[in-house]
């Protein structure tokens, strides 16, 4: 997946390494498997071979089918603004895979009997619980105009994905035109699942207000977008941390 993934695990009563390490080992194995099977950067991965037409979907590992089926759902939910089949070079689920893999890794930590855990894949976060049994996690969203500053803070219950061109340059593609044009400088989406949140955040950056309206209609998902002029827009129930709601 070409990125760094970190784990943060919390428990008021203390954490036993002997009890935690098997769960953590399985979580790491999930990430390694996802990278091996689904990477579009590794020429020998099943996903790369599928893109080149060397194998069929039926000959691919089950993970490939699961991810592409989920991408179809994300495409429909986003009104087509997230579309792995419209990317240059053939089907490319990269905008979904990172979030999906982090969410799958998190599932391996659920049984560890801790207060909370976060799997952070380069700023896209899958989580459960919080730093204590009574408090949610709080995380910051970067100001795209000043990447060393925060635009706001979020009370995180579940997943948070952020997309934008301010770090990686023009890598986002309008699936309807093939052009590298973004309508927002950055977009963040919260929800129960990081894979879908990741896909919707990507769609929101390139699709603009149309996608914001679509996210508003999806149960349990909320969005925040920051324009190239710094203007912020958000859905009705976006989970700003107390004291962090921007002025309109």
KOLKE-923052 format. One line per 10 residues: their letters; for each residue x, y, z of C-alpha. Coordinates in nm, 2 decimals. Example, Ala and Ser with C-alpha at 12.3 -4.5 7.8 and 13.67 -1.06 7.14 Angstrom:
residues 2
as = 1.23/-0.45/0.78  1.37/-0.11/0.71;
This chain:
residues 248
xxxxxxxxxx = 0.00/0.00/0.00  0.31/0.22/0.00  0.24/0.39/0.34  0.31/0.37/0.71  0.05/0.22/0.95  0.06/0.28/1.32  -0.14/0.12/1.61  -0.25/0.30/1.93  -0.40/0.08/2.20  -0.54/0.20/2.53;
xxxxxxxxxx = -0.67/0.05/2.85  -0.72/0.20/3.19  -0.64/-0.12/3.37  -0.31/-0.17/3.19  -0.22/-0.39/2.89  -0.07/-0.73/2.91  0.18/-0.78/2.63  0.13/-1.16/2.64  -0.24/-1.11/2.58  -0.21/-0.83/2.33;
xxxxxxxxxx = 0.07/-0.95/2.10  -0.12/-1.23/1.93  -0.40/-0.99/1.84  -0.15/-0.74/1.71  0.04/-1.00/1.51  -0.28/-1.10/1.34  -0.36/-0.73/1.26  -0.01/-0.68/1.11  -0.06/-1.00/0.91  -0.38/-0.86/0.76;
xxxxxxxxxx = -0.20/-0.55/0.64  0.09/-0.75/0.49  -0.16/-0.97/0.31  -0.35/-0.67/0.17  -0.03/-0.52/0.04  0.08/-0.85/-0.12  -0.25/-0.92/-0.29  -0.40/-0.57/-0.37  -0.10/-0.35/-0.43  -0.10/-0.18/-0.77;
xxxxxxxxxx = 0.27/-0.09/-0.72  0.39/-0.45/-0.70  0.40/-0.59/-1.05  0.35/-0.95/-0.93  0.05/-0.89/-0.70  -0.28/-1.05/-0.81  -0.43/-0.70/-0.85  -0.15/-0.59/-1.09  -0.18/-0.92/-1.28  -0.56/-0.87/-1.31;
xxxxxxxxxx = -0.51/-0.52/-1.44  -0.28/-0.65/-1.71  -0.53/-0.92/-1.80  -0.29/-1.21/-1.70  -0.56/-1.36/-1.47  -0.93/-1.34/-1.44  -1.13/-1.22/-1.14  -1.23/-1.59/-1.08  -0.86/-1.68/-1.06  -0.78/-1.40/-0.82;
xxxxxxxxxx = -0.77/-1.44/-0.44  -1.09/-1.38/-0.25  -0.97/-1.04/-0.12  -0.97/-0.90/-0.48  -1.34/-1.00/-0.53  -1.44/-0.86/-0.19  -1.27/-0.53/-0.25  -1.41/-0.48/-0.60  -1.76/-0.57/-0.49  -1.73/-0.31/-0.21;
xxxxxxxxxx = -1.59/-0.06/-0.47  -1.91/-0.11/-0.67  -2.11/-0.01/-0.36  -1.89/0.29/-0.30  -1.93/0.40/-0.66  -2.31/0.38/-0.63  -2.31/0.57/-0.30  -2.09/0.85/-0.44  -2.29/0.90/-0.75  -2.00/0.77/-0.96;
xxxxxxxxxx = -1.75/1.02/-0.83  -1.55/0.74/-0.69  -1.49/0.50/-0.97  -1.19/0.26/-0.97  -1.28/0.15/-1.32  -1.23/0.50/-1.46  -0.87/0.53/-1.35  -0.58/0.53/-1.60  -0.42/0.19/-1.66  -0.72/-0.02/-1.57;
xxxxxxxxxx = -0.92/-0.08/-1.25  -0.75/0.08/-0.95  -0.91/0.04/-0.61  -0.63/0.22/-0.43  -0.87/0.49/-0.30  -1.06/0.21/-0.11  -0.80/-0.05/-0.03  -0.60/0.15/0.24  -0.91/0.22/0.44  -1.04/-0.14/0.39;
xxxxxxxxxx = -0.71/-0.29/0.51  -0.69/-0.07/0.82  -1.05/-0.16/0.91  -0.98/-0.53/0.86  -0.67/-0.50/1.08  -0.88/-0.32/1.35  -1.12/-0.62/1.37  -0.83/-0.83/1.49  -0.79/-0.60/1.79  -1.16/-0.60/1.90;
xxxxxxxxxx = -1.12/-0.92/2.10  -0.82/-0.79/2.29  -1.04/-0.66/2.57  -0.89/-0.31/2.58  -1.07/0.03/2.62  -0.99/0.15/2.27  -0.76/0.11/1.96  -0.68/0.31/1.65  -0.52/0.19/1.33  -0.38/0.49/1.15;
xxxxxxxxxx = -0.30/0.44/0.79  -0.13/0.77/0.69  -0.39/0.98/0.86  -0.69/0.76/0.77  -0.81/0.61/1.10  -1.02/0.31/1.20  -1.10/0.29/1.57  -1.32/0.16/1.84  -1.36/0.28/2.20  -1.14/0.56/2.33;
xxxxxxxxxx = -0.84/0.64/2.55  -1.05/0.54/2.85  -1.37/0.35/2.89  -1.57/0.67/2.92  -1.41/0.90/2.66  -1.40/0.90/2.28  -1.08/0.97/2.08  -1.02/1.32/1.97  -0.82/1.37/1.65  -0.73/1.68/1.44;
xxxxxxxxxx = -0.80/1.76/1.08  -0.51/1.93/0.90  -0.56/2.28/0.74  -0.47/2.22/0.38  -0.35/2.58/0.34  -0.11/2.53/0.64  -0.03/2.16/0.68  0.15/2.22/1.02  -0.18/2.36/1.16  -0.52/2.21/1.24;
xxxxxxxxxx = -0.84/2.32/1.09  -1.05/2.16/1.37  -1.08/1.86/1.60  -1.31/1.57/1.58  -1.47/1.33/1.84  -1.39/1.00/1.67  -1.63/0.71/1.70  -1.54/0.47/1.43  -1.36/0.59/1.11  -1.22/0.91/0.98;
xxxxxxxxxx = -1.07/0.95/0.63  -0.93/1.26/0.47  -0.84/1.32/0.11  -0.68/1.61/-0.08  -0.41/1.71/-0.31  -0.21/1.93/-0.06  0.04/1.65/0.02  0.07/1.43/-0.28  0.00/1.68/-0.56  -0.24/1.61/-0.85;
xxxxxxxxxx = -0.32/1.24/-0.80  -0.70/1.26/-0.78  -0.89/1.21/-1.10  -1.23/1.32/-1.20  -1.38/0.99/-1.33  -1.61/1.16/-1.57  -1.35/1.37/-1.75  -1.01/1.20/-1.66  -0.88/1.54/-1.55  -0.69/1.62/-1.23;
xxxxxxxxxx = -0.93/1.88/-1.10  -1.04/1.92/-0.74  -1.34/2.12/-0.61  -1.22/2.12/-0.25  -0.87/2.15/-0.11  -0.95/1.86/0.13  -1.25/1.65/0.25  -1.29/1.43/0.55  -1.56/1.17/0.61  -1.65/0.99/0.93;
xxxxxxxxxx = -1.85/0.67/0.96  -1.86/0.31/1.08  -1.63/0.18/0.80  -1.30/0.33/0.69  -1.31/0.18/0.34  -1.63/0.35/0.25  -1.52/0.67/0.44  -1.20/0.67/0.23  -1.38/0.63/-0.10  -1.64/0.90/-0.01;
xxxxxxxxxx = -1.37/1.15/0.09  -1.19/1.10/-0.24  -1.53/1.15/-0.42  -1.60/1.46/-0.22  -1.28/1.63/-0.32  -1.34/1.58/-0.69  -1.72/1.60/-0.69  -1.78/1.89/-0.46  -2.12/1.99/-0.33  -2.30/1.72/-0.52;
xxxxxxxxxx = -2.12/1.45/-0.32  -2.17/1.65/0.00  -2.54/1.61/-0.05  -2.51/1.24/-0.11  -2.31/1.19/0.21  -2.57/1.38/0.40  -2.82/1.11/0.30  -2.61/0.81/0.40  -2.70/0.69/0.75  -2.42/0.73/1.01;
xxxxxxxxxx = -2.17/0.91/0.77  -2.08/1.27/0.80  -1.85/1.50/0.60  -1.64/1.81/0.63  -1.49/1.99/0.32  -1.24/2.28/0.31  -1.24/2.49/-0.01  -0.94/2.62/-0.19  -1.04/2.96/-0.05  -1.05/2.82/0.31;
xxxxxxxxxx = -1.42/2.81/0.34  -1.55/2.51/0.54  -1.87/2.32/0.48  -2.00/2.02/0.67  -2.30/1.79/0.70  -2.55/1.84/0.98  -2.41/1.60/1.24  -2.04/1.62/1.17  -1.88/1.53/1.50  -1.67/1.83/1.59;
xxxxxxxx = -1.51/1.81/1.93  -1.65/2.05/2.18  -1.50/2.40/2.13  -1.39/2.32/1.78  -1.69/2.41/1.57  -1.58/2.67/1.32  -1.77/3.00/1.28  -1.99/3.03/0.97;
